[in-house]
């Protein structure tokens, strides 16, 4: 169930942890915590025979404890699952190709828009979230980090997975 939650969310997202930028890339922000929730539509089915390609929507996720010219931010993201799946495939750690775009509105009213791809970790309810800032503050900064997920109560056991909460397990660098 934990693995399911992690794989299903990030959506979310893109929930989002990030790593240091490579040489030549713009310096970014580093945040201690990212937390929020993601909605999946349609939900990942319990049935092993039915597969769907949900959209993961994240609104109002909080970035706190930030450095790099900002102190906090609010993240929103829309991610799409390219390979159809269900609760069973999620729990098995099957590749789902979940990716999309996220935007952070920082406390100083600037924004950063970046690409995101969720990379599931087998046997762990976490996603690594690599990406790159494509617009706004910290342009060209490489993003990375790790986010852990918890599915809504009863998801994938009594009902489809339609929602999950997430929190960073490493610092978030954007």
Buried (B, 14 or more C-beta within 10 A) or exposed (E): BBBBBBBBBBBBBBBBBBBEBEEEBEEBBBBEBBBBBBBBEEBBBBEEEBBBBBBBBBEEBBBBEBEBBBBBBBBBBBBBBEEEBBBBBBBEBBEBEBBBBBBBBBBEEBBBBBBBBBBBBEEBBBBBBBBBBEEBBBBBBBBBBBBBBBBBEEBBEEBBBBBBBBBBBBBBBB
